[in-house]
Amino acid sequence: MTVKKNEIVELFISDLAFGGMGVAKIDDFTIFVDHSVPMDKVSARIIKKKPNYAEAVMLKIIEPSPYRISPECKYSGYCGGCRLQHLNYDKQIEFKNKQVRDCLSHIGLIKEALVLPTLPSDEIFGYRNKMEFSFCDRKYFLPDETSNNESFALGLHVPKIFHKVLDIDKCLLLPETGNHILTDIKKLMKESNLPVYGIRSHTGFWRFLVLRYSFAHDIWMINIVTSSEDKKALEPISKYLVQKYPKISSIVNNINSKKASIAFGEYEISLYGNSVINEKIGDYTFEISSNSFFQTNTNQAYKLYKIVEEYSALKGDETVVDLYCGTGTIALWLAKKAKKVIGIELIESSVIDAKKNANKNNISNCQFICGDIKDTLSDINEKIDVMVIDPPRVGMHKDVIKNIIKFSPSKIIYVSCNPSTLARDVNMLKDHYTLLEVQPVDMFPHTYHIESVAKLVKNNGGNI
C-alpha cells in the first residue's frame, strides 16, 4: 500500500520513536504519528511523505491504548516540553530504556550492550531546579482561545514554530512557588509598557526569564534577560518581588543585545542579593551562577553521581580528567577518592564556580581549566587513569575523541543526555574500548530525554 499526502488512514501504533512520536506500519512502510502511544488505534492524516517514511497528524483516537492517561497539564500536546505526559510513567521508563538499547544497536552497532533497567525519578512533577521562559511579541493561541493578535507572551515554545511562544500560567515541572513568581513577573512586565522581544524583528526589551531553585535551602534566583540595560525599569520590579517572596535570595539582570536567541548575557548586573545560589547534593555544597550548567533534577543527580562513583571504582592513586566539567560537580564528587582530578570546561563562569566550589568543600586536589576541550586536552602532560565525559547533547567533537584515544585512559565513564550521540561516540571508540554496561537514569519525567552512564574499559586489559 502506498500512502499519499493528505490521505486519512487508520493506524495501530506499535512503538515510540526517539522524540516521542508514535510508530505505525502499513506494509512495512513507517508512519510517525505525534501525540500517540503504543497500542493506540487512531485516525490520522498524512502531512509529509518521504521515500522511506511519512508523518501524520492524529485526527482522533479510535481505541485508546491501556497505557494512555489523561495529562495533568492543560498545555500538554502543545508545549514542547512534556511530550510524553499522556503516557503512563512506568511505560515512559520502558520506552526510554528501549531508546538507549536501540541507539546502541543501530547507531553504535553494539548488538549486545548490557543496558540496566532505568532508574525512575522519585518525583515526576515539581522536580526541576531551573526553568527558562521566553518573552515574545507573538502569542501562540490554543484551539479554545480567541486570537486577538496579542503582542505579549511569556512561556514556552511550541515545536516547529520558532517565532511564537505559548503564554503559560504555570508549569507543573516547576516547584509551586516558582509559578507564583512567574505570574507576578508577567503582570509586572506587562505593566512596564516596555516591549517584549520579537524573535523575527530582533527588537524589544524583555527577552528571557530564568528561575533557579535550591531544594536544599528553599531559595530562589531570578535571572531577567533583557536586550539593553535599564535599571530604572528593573529596580521597582526587583523590590516588589523581594518584598512579596522572602525566599528570593538573588535577582540578576543579564544583558543580551545580540540576535542569538540564548538566555546568556554579555554581562550581568546584580539587582538584589548574591550573584549565586547554593545547592547541596549528598555531602557537597555547590555555588551556581546564573549562566552555569547544573543538573536540573537535583534528587536524580545524586543517583547519577553515585553511579559515576561506582563505575570509576577509584582506589586513591588515580588521576582523573573530567571533560565538560561544568561547575565541577562530578569532579568534586570523585576528588576525595582520587589522587588528582582535572576538570576542563569552555564556559568561564562555570570554571569560576568550580574553583569556588572546591574551596567551599575543602577540596585541594582539583584543578580546573577553562578552554575548548579539543584544544586544551592535548596540553595535559600527566598520565590519565580514568576519564569522565559529560558532553552536551551534540556529543564529542571528533578531535576530542582522537585525543582521548591518544591518552588511552584505562577507563572511561561517559555521562550522556542523548543516546544517539552516546552511541555514535562509543562506536568511534570501539576499536580501543569495550562498552561493559549502561545505566539509564530518568532525569526528565514526561519528556523523551534520558540520561545514561556508560562504563567503558580499554581493550588491552584495562582494570575493571
Buried (B, 14 or more C-beta within 10 A) or exposed (E): EEBEEEEEBEBBBEBBBBEBBBBBEBEEBBBBBBBBBBBBBBBBBBEEBEEEEBBBEBEEBEEBBEBBBEBEBBBBBBBBBBBBBBBBBEBBBBBBBBBBBBBBBEBBEBEEBEBBEBBBBEBBBBBBBBBBBBBBBBBBBBEEEEEEEEEBBBBBBBEEEEEBBBBBEBBBBBBEBBBEBBBBBBEBBEEBEBBBBBBEEEEBBBBBBBBBBBBBBEBBBBBBBBBEEBEEBBBEBBEBBBEEBEEBBBBBBBBBEEEEBEBBBEEBBEBBBBBBBBBBBEEBBBBBBBBBBBBBBBBBBBBBBBBBBEBBBBEEEBBBBBBBBBBBBBBBBBBBBBBBBBBBBBBEBBBBBBBBBBEBBEBEBBBBBBBEBBEBBBEBEEEBBBBBBBBEEEBBBEBBBBBBBEBBBBBBBBBBBBBBBBBBBBBBBBEBBBBBEBBBBBBBBBBBBBBBBBBBBBEEEBEE
